[in-house]
Amino acid sequence: MADSIYEYLERKRKASMDKRYCCAECLEVLIDPVVGIRCGHVFDAECMQRLMTSSSACCPVCQDPLPTLMPAVCTALRELVEAEFPEEVARRRARVAPQRAALLARAPASPASQPRTGVKGAEQCLL
């Protein structure tokens, strides 16, 4: 069965999405982007958390070591991506919402009141 014109245009739009607006780990449109301190590659906050807690803790693109503390979300880039690709961001946020809720449920009751240390872990990296 042939694709509708809408499906065709949507596929074309996704294929033409600038890779600068995609996470270097999952290769999907960025949500809550953070930057690797040394290498400058951009990741979703969730992907960065997962990478930081992995055994290698290296950038998957260039193998530079990742920071030991969670970088702050780049709000300017987040706003740019949300303005440029609103449908993709909304779909992605809806898809990752259950995962984010599970991550938050495992966090301590008051992560904002705890000082950030060099210890890696999702509980101390929540935004």
N, CA, C and O atoms as a MOPAC input file, in Angstrom:
PM7 MOZYME 1SCF
protein

 N      0.84000 1    -1.17400 1     0.00000 1
 C      0.00000 1     0.00000 1     0.00000 1
 C      0.89200 1     1.24700 1     0.00000 1
 O      1.85600 1     1.32200 1     0.76100 1
 N      0.57900 1     2.18800 1    -0.82500 1
 C      1.38100 1     3.40200 1    -0.94800 1
 C      1.19200 1     4.30200 1     0.27100 1
 O      0.11400 1     4.35300 1     0.86300 1
 N      2.25700 1     5.00700 1     0.63000 1
 C      2.18400 1     5.95600 1     1.74200 1
 C      1.30000 1     7.13300 1     1.36300 1
 O      1.21700 1     7.52100 1     0.19800 1
 N      0.64600 1     7.69000 1     2.36800 1
 C     -0.10000 1     8.92800 1     2.13800 1
 C      0.90800 1    10.04900 1     1.92800 1
 O      2.08400 1     9.90600 1     2.26300 1
 N      0.45400 1    11.14100 1     1.38300 1
 C      1.34900 1    12.27800 1     1.16700 1
 C      1.88900 1    12.77700 1     2.50000 1
 O      3.03900 1    13.20900 1     2.58600 1
 N      1.05100 1    12.71800 1     3.55400 1
 C      1.49900 1    13.14600 1     4.87200 1
 C      2.64500 1    12.27000 1     5.36400 1
 O      3.65000 1    12.78500 1     5.85500 1
 N      2.50500 1    10.95900 1     5.23900 1
 C      3.55900 1    10.04100 1     5.67700 1
 C      4.84400 1    10.25400 1     4.87100 1
 O      5.94500 1    10.20800 1     5.41900 1
 N      4.68800 1    10.48400 1     3.57200 1
 C      5.84300 1    10.73300 1     2.72300 1
 C      6.56600 1    12.00500 1     3.15800 1
 O      7.78800 1    12.00600 1     3.30600 1
 N      5.81500 1    13.08800 1     3.36300 1
 C      6.41700 1    14.35500 1     3.77600 1
 C      7.06100 1    14.24300 1     5.15100 1
 O      8.11600 1    14.83000 1     5.39500 1
 N      6.42900 1    13.49000 1     6.05100 1
 C      6.99900 1    13.30900 1     7.39400 1
 C      8.32700 1    12.54700 1     7.31200 1
 O      9.29300 1    12.91600 1     7.97900 1
 N      8.37700 1    11.49800 1     6.50400 1
 C      9.62900 1    10.75100 1     6.32600 1
 C     10.70300 1    11.64400 1     5.71400 1
 O     11.86400 1    11.59400 1     6.11700 1
 N     10.31500 1    12.45100 1     4.75100 1
 C     11.25500 1    13.36200 1     4.09500 1
 C     11.79700 1    14.38900 1     5.09500 1
 O     12.98900 1    14.69500 1     5.09200 1
 N     10.92100 1    14.91300 1     5.94200 1
 C     11.34500 1    15.89000 1     6.95000 1
 C     12.33800 1    15.26100 1     7.92800 1
 O     13.36500 1    15.85500 1     8.25500 1
 N     12.01300 1    14.04200 1     8.39400 1
 C     12.91300 1    13.36500 1     9.32800 1
 C     14.25900 1    13.06900 1     8.69100 1
 O     15.30000 1    13.22100 1     9.33100 1
 N     14.24300 1    12.64900 1     7.43800 1
 C     15.48900 1    12.32100 1     6.75200 1
 C     16.36000 1    13.55600 1     6.56300 1
 O     17.58800 1    13.46500 1     6.53200 1
 N     15.71900 1    14.69900 1     6.44000 1
 C     16.49300 1    15.92000 1     6.22200 1
 C     16.85200 1    16.62900 1     7.52800 1
 O     17.50300 1    17.67300 1     7.49500 1
 N     16.44400 1    16.08800 1     8.67100 1
 C     16.74500 1    16.72100 1     9.94700 1
 C     18.25600 1    16.83900 1    10.11000 1
 O     18.99800 1    15.87300 1     9.93100 1
 N     18.67600 1    18.01000 1    10.44200 1
 C     20.09200 1    18.28300 1    10.63600 1
 C     20.60700 1    17.44400 1    11.80400 1
 O     20.02300 1    17.46800 1    12.88700 1
 N     21.67000 1    16.72100 1    11.59900 1
 C     22.21900 1    15.83400 1    12.63500 1
 C     22.72900 1    16.61000 1    13.84900 1
 O     22.93300 1    16.02600 1    14.91300 1
 N     22.93800 1    17.92200 1    13.70100 1
 C     23.35000 1    18.72600 1    14.85500 1
 C     22.26300 1    18.79000 1    15.91200 1
 O     22.53900 1    19.11400 1    17.06700 1
 N     21.03900 1    18.48900 1    15.53400 1
 C     19.91900 1    18.52100 1    16.46900 1
 C     19.56400 1    17.13400 1    16.98000 1
 O     18.48800 1    16.93400 1    17.54200 1
 N     20.45800 1    16.18400 1    16.78900 1
 C     20.22900 1    14.80600 1    17.22700 1
 C     21.25100 1    14.42300 1    18.29500 1
 O     22.39300 1    14.88100 1    18.27500 1
 N     20.82100 1    13.58200 1    19.21600 1
 C     21.69100 1    13.08000 1    20.27600 1
 C     22.78100 1    12.20000 1    19.66000 1
 O     22.50100 1    11.37300 1    18.79200 1
 N     24.01400 1    12.38300 1    20.11100 1
 C     25.13900 1    11.60100 1    19.59400 1
 C     25.06900 1    10.13700 1    20.00900 1
 O     25.74800 1     9.29900 1    19.41600 1
 N     24.25600 1     9.81100 1    21.02300 1
 C     24.12400 1     8.42900 1    21.49200 1
 C     22.95400 1     7.72100 1    20.80900 1
 O     23.14800 1     6.70100 1    20.14700 1
 N     21.73900 1     8.25700 1    20.96700 1
 C     20.55400 1     7.55300 1    20.44800 1
 C     20.17600 1     8.00000 1    19.03700 1
 O     19.33600 1     7.37000 1    18.39400 1
 N     20.78600 1     9.07300 1    18.55200 1
 C     20.58000 1     9.59500 1    17.20100 1
 C     19.14400 1    10.07500 1    16.94900 1
 O     18.70100 1    10.13600 1    15.80200 1
 N     18.42100 1    10.41100 1    18.01900 1
 C     17.07500 1    10.96900 1    17.88900 1
 C     17.12900 1    12.45400 1    18.18700 1
 O     18.13200 1    12.96200 1    18.68800 1
 N     16.03300 1    13.15200 1    17.87200 1
 C     15.98400 1    14.58800 1    18.11700 1
 C     16.26900 1    14.85400 1    19.59000 1
 O     15.79600 1    14.12900 1    20.46600 1
 N     17.04900 1    15.90400 1    19.85400 1
 C     17.46500 1    16.22900 1    21.21600 1
 C     16.30500 1    16.68400 1    22.08300 1
 O     15.46600 1    17.48000 1    21.66100 1
 N     16.27200 1    16.16900 1    23.29000 1
 C     15.42000 1    16.71900 1    24.34000 1
 C     16.31800 1    16.88700 1    25.55900 1
 O     17.05200 1    15.96600 1    25.91800 1
 N     16.26800 1    18.02700 1    26.18300 1
 C     17.13400 1    18.34000 1    27.32100 1
 C     18.60500 1    18.09400 1    26.98100 1
 O     19.25400 1    17.26100 1    27.61300 1
 N     19.13900 1    18.82000 1    25.97800 1
 C     20.51300 1    18.58200 1    25.52300 1
 C     21.57100 1    19.02200 1    26.53000 1
 O     21.45300 1    20.07300 1    27.15900 1
 N     22.59900 1    18.20100 1    26.66600 1
 C     23.79000 1    18.52000 1    27.45600 1
 C     25.00100 1    18.26800 1    26.56200 1
 O     24.92500 1    17.49700 1    25.60400 1
 N     26.11200 1    18.91800 1    26.87900 1
 C     27.29800 1    18.83100 1    26.03600 1
 C     28.41700 1    18.13100 1    26.79700 1
 O     28.66700 1    18.42700 1    27.96600 1
 N     29.08300 1    17.20400 1    26.12600 1
 C     30.27400 1    16.58300 1    26.69300 1
 C     31.32700 1    17.66500 1    26.90100 1
 O     31.66900 1    18.38300 1    25.96100 1
 N     31.83500 1    17.78900 1    28.09800 1
 C     32.71100 1    18.90300 1    28.45900 1
 C     33.95900 1    18.98100 1    27.57500 1
 O     34.30000 1    20.05600 1    27.08000 1
 N     34.62000 1    17.88500 1    27.38300 1
 C     35.88300 1    17.91400 1    26.62400 1
 C     35.66700 1    17.88700 1    25.11900 1
 O     36.31700 1    18.63400 1    24.38800 1
 N     34.76300 1    17.03800 1    24.64900 1
 C     34.66800 1    16.81400 1    23.20600 1
 C     33.64700 1    17.70900 1    22.50900 1
 O     33.76500 1    17.95900 1    21.31000 1
 N     32.65500 1    18.19000 1    23.24100 1
 C     31.64700 1    19.05900 1    22.64000 1
 C     30.50200 1    18.33700 1    21.95600 1
 O     29.60900 1    18.99500 1    21.42200 1
 N     30.48800 1    17.00200 1    21.95100 1
 C     29.35000 1    16.28600 1    21.37800 1
 C     28.13300 1    16.47400 1    22.27400 1
 O     28.25600 1    16.60300 1    23.49200 1
 N     26.95700 1    16.48800 1    21.65400 1
 C     25.72100 1    16.81000 1    22.36100 1
 C     24.89200 1    15.54300 1    22.56000 1
 O     24.75900 1    14.71700 1    21.65700 1
 N     24.33500 1    15.41300 1    23.77900 1
 C     23.54000 1    14.24400 1    24.15600 1
 C     22.26300 1    14.69500 1    24.84000 1
 O     22.18100 1    15.81400 1    25.34500 1
 N     21.26100 1    13.81400 1    24.85500 1
 C     20.10700 1    14.00100 1    25.73300 1
 C     20.60500 1    13.81600 1    27.15800 1
 O     21.57200 1    13.09000 1    27.39000 1
 N     19.95600 1    14.46400 1    28.10400 1
 C     20.35600 1    14.31000 1    29.50600 1
 C     20.27800 1    12.84500 1    29.93200 1
 O     21.16400 1    12.35200 1    30.62900 1
 N     19.22000 1    12.15100 1    29.51500 1
 C     19.08100 1    10.74100 1    29.90000 1
 C     20.19100 1     9.87600 1    29.30400 1
 O     20.71700 1     8.98400 1    29.97100 1
 N     20.53900 1    10.14300 1    28.05800 1
 C     21.62500 1     9.37100 1    27.43100 1
 C     22.95500 1     9.66200 1    28.12700 1
 O     23.75300 1     8.75200 1    28.35600 1
 N     23.18800 1    10.92600 1    28.46000 1
 C     24.42600 1    11.28600 1    29.16900 1
 C     24.48900 1    10.57800 1    30.51600 1
 O     25.54100 1    10.06700 1    30.89800 1
 N     23.36900 1    10.54400 1    31.24100 1
 C     23.34500 1     9.84900 1    32.53700 1
 C     23.69500 1     8.38400 1    32.36700 1
 O     24.48900 1     7.82800 1    33.12600 1
 N     23.09300 1     7.76600 1    31.36400 1
 C     23.35500 1     6.34800 1    31.11300 1
 C     24.82200 1     6.13400 1    30.75500 1
 O     25.45100 1     5.20000 1    31.25200 1
 N     25.36800 1     6.98800 1    29.90200 1
 C     26.77100 1     6.85300 1    29.50600 1
 C     27.71700 1     7.07900 1    30.67700 1
 O     28.71700 1     6.37500 1    30.81900 1
 N     27.39600 1     8.06900 1    31.52200 1
 C     28.26600 1     8.37700 1    32.66400 1
 C     28.32000 1     7.23600 1    33.66600 1
 O     29.32700 1     7.06000 1    34.35100 1
 N     27.25500 1     6.46300 1    33.75800 1
 C     27.22600 1     5.37000 1    34.72000 1
 C     27.67400 1     4.04800 1    34.09700 1
 O     27.72200 1     3.02600 1    34.78100 1
 N     27.99900 1     4.06300 1    32.80800 1
 C     28.47000 1     2.83600 1    32.16800 1
 C     29.91700 1     2.56400 1    32.57500 1
 O     30.58800 1     3.44100 1    33.11900 1
 N     30.38200 1     1.37500 1    32.31500 1
 C     31.74200 1     1.00400 1    32.72200 1
 C     32.80200 1     1.79900 1    31.97200 1
 O     33.86100 1     2.07800 1    32.53500 1
 N     32.55300 1     2.17000 1    30.72100 1
 C     33.56800 1     2.90500 1    29.96500 1
 C     33.50300 1     4.41000 1    30.20000 1
 O     34.54300 1     5.06700 1    30.21100 1
 N     32.29800 1     4.98100 1    30.38900 1
 C     32.09000 1     6.41900 1    30.61900 1
 C     32.84600 1     7.27100 1    29.61300 1
 O     33.49200 1     8.25400 1    29.97700 1
 N     32.76000 1     6.88400 1    28.33800 1
 C     33.40600 1     7.62300 1    27.25700 1
 C     32.37700 1     8.05200 1    26.22600 1
 O     31.32000 1     7.43700 1    26.08600 1
 N     32.70100 1     9.11400 1    25.50900 1
 C     31.86000 1     9.57100 1    24.41200 1
 C     31.81700 1     8.47500 1    23.34500 1
 O     32.87200 1     7.98900 1    22.93800 1
 N     30.63400 1     8.07200 1    22.87900 1
 C     30.56100 1     7.01600 1    21.87300 1
 C     31.06100 1     7.46200 1    20.49700 1
 O     31.31000 1     6.62200 1    19.63200 1
 N     31.20900 1     8.76100 1    20.28600 1
 C     31.66900 1     9.27200 1    18.99600 1
 C     33.18800 1     9.32300 1    18.93100 1
 O     33.79400 1     8.83800 1    17.97500 1
 N     33.80400 1     9.92100 1    19.96500 1
 C     35.25600 1    10.15300 1    19.89900 1
 C     36.05300 1     9.45400 1    21.00400 1
 O     37.28200 1     9.52100 1    21.01900 1
 N     35.36700 1     8.79300 1    21.91500 1
 C     35.99100 1     8.05800 1    23.02400 1
 C     36.65500 1     8.94500 1    24.06900 1
 O     37.39500 1     8.43400 1    24.91000 1
 N     36.41800 1    10.25700 1    24.04700 1
 C     36.90900 1    11.12500 1    25.11900 1
 C     36.18800 1    10.77800 1    26.41200 1
 O     35.02300 1    10.38100 1    26.37900 1
 N     36.85400 1    10.92100 1    27.54200 1
 C     36.17800 1    10.65200 1    28.82000 1
 C     35.03800 1    11.64100 1    29.04000 1
 O     35.14400 1    12.81500 1    28.68800 1
 N     33.95400 1    11.15400 1    29.62200 1
 C     32.81800 1    12.01600 1    29.94800 1
 C     33.04700 1    12.66100 1    31.31200 1
 O     33.85100 1    12.16600 1    32.10300 1
 N     32.35000 1    13.76000 1    31.59400 1
 C     32.52400 1    14.41000 1    32.90000 1
 C     32.02800 1    13.50700 1    34.02700 1
 O     31.21200 1    12.61200 1    33.81000 1
 N     32.53000 1    13.75500 1    35.21800 1
 C     32.06400 1    12.98100 1    36.37000 1
 C     30.83000 1    13.61000 1    36.99400 1
 O     30.09100 1    12.94100 1    37.71700 1
 N     30.59900 1    14.89200 1    36.72300 1
 C     29.38400 1    15.57000 1    37.18100 1
 C     28.49500 1    15.84200 1    35.98600 1
 O     28.98000 1    16.14200 1    34.89500 1
 N     27.19800 1    15.73700 1    36.19300 1
 C     26.24300 1    15.94700 1    35.11300 1
 C     26.26800 1    17.40900 1    34.66200 1
 O     26.05800 1    18.30800 1    35.47700 1
 N     26.52500 1    17.65700 1    33.36900 1
 C     26.47600 1    19.03400 1    32.86700 1
 C     25.03700 1    19.55600 1    32.89500 1
 O     24.08400 1    18.77800 1    32.86700 1
 N     24.89800 1    20.85500 1    32.94800 1
 C     23.57200 1    21.47400 1    32.92900 1
 C     22.97400 1    21.37600 1    31.53000 1
 O     23.69500 1    21.31600 1    30.53400 1
 N     21.65000 1    21.36100 1    31.47300 1
 C     20.94800 1    21.35800 1    30.19400 1
 C     21.19800 1    22.69600 1    29.50400 1
 O     21.12100 1    23.75200 1    30.13300 1
 N     21.49200 1    22.64500 1    28.23500 1
 C     21.69000 1    23.85700 1    27.43300 1
 C     20.31200 1    24.36200 1    27.00300 1
 O     19.74200 1    23.88200 1    26.02300 1
 N     19.79000 1    25.32800 1    27.74300 1
 C     18.41900 1    25.78500 1    27.48700 1
 C     18.28300 1    26.47500 1    26.13400 1
 O     17.23700 1    26.36000 1    25.49600 1
 N     19.29900 1    27.17800 1    25.68400 1
 C     19.22200 1    27.83600 1    24.37900 1
 C     19.07300 1    26.81000 1    23.26200 1
 O     18.25800 1    26.99000 1    22.35700 1
 N     19.85700 1    25.73600 1    23.32300 1
 C     19.76000 1    24.68400 1    22.31200 1
 C     18.42300 1    23.95400 1    22.43200 1
 O     17.80600 1    23.63000 1    21.41700 1
 N     17.96900 1    23.69300 1    23.65800 1
 C     16.67400 1    23.02900 1    23.84500 1
 C     15.55900 1    23.85400 1    23.20500 1
 O     14.71000 1    23.31000 1    22.49900 1
 N     15.56000 1    25.15900 1    23.44900 1
 C     14.52600 1    26.02800 1    22.87600 1
 C     14.60400 1    26.07600 1    21.35700 1
 O     13.57400 1    26.09700 1    20.68300 1
 N     15.80900 1    26.09400 1    20.81700 1
 C     15.98600 1    26.09000 1    19.36500 1
 C     15.42400 1    24.81300 1    18.74700 1
 O     14.69200 1    24.86800 1    17.75900 1
 N     15.76300 1    23.67300 1    19.32600 1
 C     15.28400 1    22.38900 1    18.80600 1
 C     13.75700 1    22.30300 1    18.92900 1
 O     13.08300 1    21.84700 1    18.00500 1
 N     13.21700 1    22.74100 1    20.06900 1
 C     11.76200 1    22.70500 1    20.25700 1
 C     11.04900 1    23.59600 1    19.25600 1
 O      9.96500 1    23.24700 1    18.78900 1
 N     11.63500 1    24.74300 1    18.91500 1
 C     11.02300 1    25.64800 1    17.94100 1
 C     11.12900 1    25.10200 1    16.51600 1
 O     10.20800 1    25.26900 1    15.71600 1
 N     12.23500 1    24.46000 1    16.20300 1
 C     12.48400 1    23.97000 1    14.85000 1
 C     11.76700 1    22.64500 1    14.56100 1
 O     11.31500 1    22.41600 1    13.43900 1
 N     11.66500 1    21.77600 1    15.56900 1
 C     11.09100 1    20.43900 1    15.38000 1
 C     10.05000 1    20.13300 1    16.46200 1
 O     10.21400 1    19.16400 1    17.20400 1
 N      8.99100 1    20.93000 1    16.56800 1
 C      8.04000 1    20.75500 1    17.68700 1
 C      7.34400 1    19.39600 1    17.70900 1
 O      7.15600 1    18.81500 1    18.77800 1
 N      6.96200 1    18.88600 1    16.54100 1
 C      6.25900 1    17.59300 1    16.52500 1
 C      7.17100 1    16.45500 1    16.95400 1
 O      6.76700 1    15.58300 1    17.72300 1
 N      8.40000 1    16.46700 1    16.45600 1
 C      9.34900 1    15.40700 1    16.80500 1
 C      9.67000 1    15.43000 1    18.29600 1
 O      9.73600 1    14.38200 1    18.93800 1
 N      9.87000 1    16.63000 1    18.84400 1
 C     10.16700 1    16.75400 1    20.26700 1
 C      8.98800 1    16.27600 1    21.10300 1
 O      9.17800 1    15.55600 1    22.08300 1
 N      7.77400 1    16.66600 1    20.73100 1
 C      6.58600 1    16.25000 1    21.48700 1
 C      6.42500 1    14.73100 1    21.46000 1
 O      6.12700 1    14.12000 1    22.48700 1
 N      6.61800 1    14.12500 1    20.29800 1
 C      6.50300 1    12.65500 1    20.20000 1
 C      7.57600 1    11.97500 1    21.04500 1
 O      7.30100 1    10.99500 1    21.73700 1
 N      8.78500 1    12.49300 1    20.98600 1
 C      9.88100 1    11.88900 1    21.74100 1
 C      9.66700 1    12.04700 1    23.24000 1
 O      9.89300 1    11.10600 1    24.00100 1
 N      9.23200 1    13.23200 1    23.67200 1
 C      8.95300 1    13.43800 1    25.10200 1
 C      7.87500 1    12.47300 1    25.58900 1
 O      7.98900 1    11.91500 1    26.68000 1
 N      6.83700 1    12.27600 1    24.78900 1
 C      5.76800 1    11.35100 1    25.17600 1
 C      6.30200 1     9.92300 1    25.27600 1
 O      5.88800 1     9.15800 1    26.14600 1
 N      7.21300 1     9.57600 1    24.39000 1
 C      7.76900 1     8.22000 1    24.39000 1
 C      8.70000 1     7.96900 1    25.56400 1
 O      8.73200 1     6.85900 1    26.09600 1
 N      9.46800 1     8.98900 1    25.98500 1
 C     10.42800 1     8.78500 1    27.06700 1
 C      9.85100 1     9.12700 1    28.44100 1
 O     10.51300 1     8.90000 1    29.45400 1
 N      8.64200 1     9.66200 1    28.49800 1
 C      8.04500 1    10.04300 1    29.78900 1
 C      8.00900 1     8.87900 1    30.78200 1
 O      8.36500 1     9.08400 1    31.94300 1
 N      7.59800 1     7.66800 1    30.39000 1
 C      7.60200 1     6.56300 1    31.36000 1
 C      9.00300 1     6.23500 1    31.88800 1
 O      9.16100 1     5.92700 1    33.07000 1
 N     10.00700 1     6.29700 1    31.03100 1
 C     11.38100 1     6.02900 1    31.46600 1
 C     11.84800 1     7.09400 1    32.44400 1
 O     12.48800 1     6.78400 1    33.45000 1
 N     11.52900 1     8.35000 1    32.14900 1
 C     11.93300 1     9.44400 1    33.03100 1
 C     11.24500 1     9.31600 1    34.38100 1
 O     11.87300 1     9.55400 1    35.41300 1
 N      9.96200 1     8.94400 1    34.39800 1
 C      9.23400 1     8.77300 1    35.65600 1
 C      9.87200 1     7.66900 1    36.49200 1
 O      9.98700 1     7.80500 1    37.71000 1
 N     10.28400 1     6.58700 1    35.85600 1
 C     10.92500 1     5.49000 1    36.57600 1
 C     12.26200 1     5.94100 1    37.16200 1
 O     12.60700 1     5.56700 1    38.28300 1
 N     13.01300 1     6.74200 1    36.40900 1
 C     14.29200 1     7.24500 1    36.89900 1
 C     14.07900 1     8.17100 1    38.09000 1
 O     14.81400 1     8.09500 1    39.07400 1
 N     13.08800 1     9.03700 1    38.00800 1
 C     12.80100 1     9.94600 1    39.11200 1
 C     12.31600 1     9.19400 1    40.34800 1
 O     12.60000 1     9.60100 1    41.47400 1
 N     11.58700 1     8.10300 1    40.14300 1
 C     11.08500 1     7.31500 1    41.26800 1
 C     12.22700 1     6.66700 1    42.05000 1
 O     12.09900 1     6.43200 1    43.25100 1
 N     13.33400 1     6.38000 1    41.37900 1
 C     14.48300 1     5.76200 1    42.05300 1
 C     15.37300 1     6.78400 1    42.74000 1
 O     16.27100 1     6.41700 1    43.49800 1
 N     15.13000 1     8.06400 1    42.48300 1
 C     15.97800 1     9.12900 1    43.04000 1
 C     15.64700 1     9.36100 1    44.50400 1
 O     14.54100 1     9.04700 1    44.94500 1
 N     16.59500 1     9.91200 1    45.26800 1
 C     16.32100 1    10.27100 1    46.65600 1
 C     15.19700 1    11.29500 1    46.72800 1
 O     14.90800 1    11.97300 1    45.74200 1
 N     14.57600 1    11.40600 1    47.86600 1
 C     13.41200 1    12.27300 1    48.02300 1
 C     13.71900 1    13.72200 1    47.70000 1
 O     12.85300 1    14.42200 1    47.17500 1
 N     14.90700 1    14.19200 1    47.99100 1
 C     15.22800 1    15.60200 1    47.78900 1
 C     16.59800 1    15.76400 1    47.13800 1
 O     17.54500 1    16.19200 1    47.79800 1
 N     16.72100 1    15.42200 1    45.82700 1
 C     18.04100 1    15.49700 1    45.19400 1
 C     18.58300 1    16.91200 1    45.11600 1
 O     19.80100 1    17.08900 1    45.10000 1
 N     17.73400 1    17.92000 1    45.06600 1
 C     18.21800 1    19.30200 1    44.95300 1
 C     18.93600 1    19.74700 1    46.22300 1
 O     19.80200 1    20.62000 1    46.17500 1
 N     18.57900 1    19.15200 1    47.35500 1
 C     19.21400 1    19.56300 1    48.60800 1
 C     20.55400 1    18.87300 1    48.83300 1
 O     21.29500 1    19.24300 1    49.74300 1
 N     20.87100 1    17.87700 1    48.01500 1
 C     22.13100 1    17.16800 1    48.17700 1
 C     23.21300 1    17.83800 1    47.34400 1
 O     22.95800 1    18.22800 1    46.20500 1
 N     24.41000 1    17.97800 1    47.88900 1
 C     25.49000 1    18.59200 1    47.10300 1
 C     25.90900 1    17.66200 1    45.98200 1
 O     25.88100 1    16.44100 1    46.13300 1
 N     26.29500 1    18.23800 1    44.86300 1
 C     26.81800 1    17.44000 1    43.76000 1
 C     28.26000 1    17.08000 1    44.06900 1
 O     29.06900 1    17.94000 1    44.41500 1
 N     28.56600 1    15.81700 1    43.94200 1
 C     29.93100 1    15.36400 1    44.19100 1
 C     30.46600 1    14.72200 1    42.92900 1
 O     29.75700 1    14.64500 1    41.92600 1
 N     31.68700 1    14.26700 1    42.96200 1
 C     32.28800 1    13.60000 1    41.82700 1
 C     31.81100 1    12.17300 1    41.65400 1
 O     32.23000 1    11.50000 1    40.71200 1
 N     30.95100 1    11.69500 1    42.53000 1
 C     30.45500 1    10.32900 1    42.43800 1
 C     29.46100 1    10.25000 1    41.30000 1
 O     28.53000 1    11.05200 1    41.21500 1
 N     29.66500 1     9.27600 1    40.42500 1
 C     28.77100 1     9.12800 1    39.30400 1
 C     27.54900 1     8.31800 1    39.74000 1
 O     27.65000 1     7.42400 1    40.57900 1
 N     26.39700 1     8.64400 1    39.15900 1
 C     25.18400 1     7.88600 1    39.43000 1
 C     23.97500 1     8.68800 1    39.02200 1
 O     23.96000 1     9.91400 1    39.13700 1
 N     22.95700 1     7.99400 1    38.54200 1
 C     21.75700 1     8.66900 1    38.05500 1
 C     21.09500 1     9.47500 1    39.15500 1
 O     20.51800 1    10.52600 1    38.87800 1
 N     21.16200 1     9.00600 1    40.41200 1
 C     20.48400 1     9.72200 1    41.50000 1
 C     21.06200 1    11.11300 1    41.68600 1
 O     20.32500 1    12.03600 1    42.03300 1
 N     22.35700 1    11.29300 1    41.46500 1
 C     22.98000 1    12.59200 1    41.67900 1
 C     23.01800 1    13.41600 1    40.39900 1
 O     23.45400 1    14.56700 1    40.42200 1
 N     22.57500 1    12.85400 1    39.29700 1
 C     22.65700 1    13.55200 1    38.02500 1
 C     21.30400 1    14.04500 1    37.53700 1
 O     21.22500 1    14.63400 1    36.45900 1
 N     20.25200 1    13.82700 1    38.28600 1
 C     18.94000 1    14.24200 1    37.82600 1
 C     18.87000 1    15.74400 1    37.68900 1
 O     19.43300 1    16.49500 1    38.48600 1
 N     18.16400 1    16.16000 1    36.65500 1
 C     18.03800 1    17.59700 1    36.40600 1
 C     16.78000 1    18.13200 1    37.03500 1
 O     16.49800 1    19.32600 1    36.93400 1

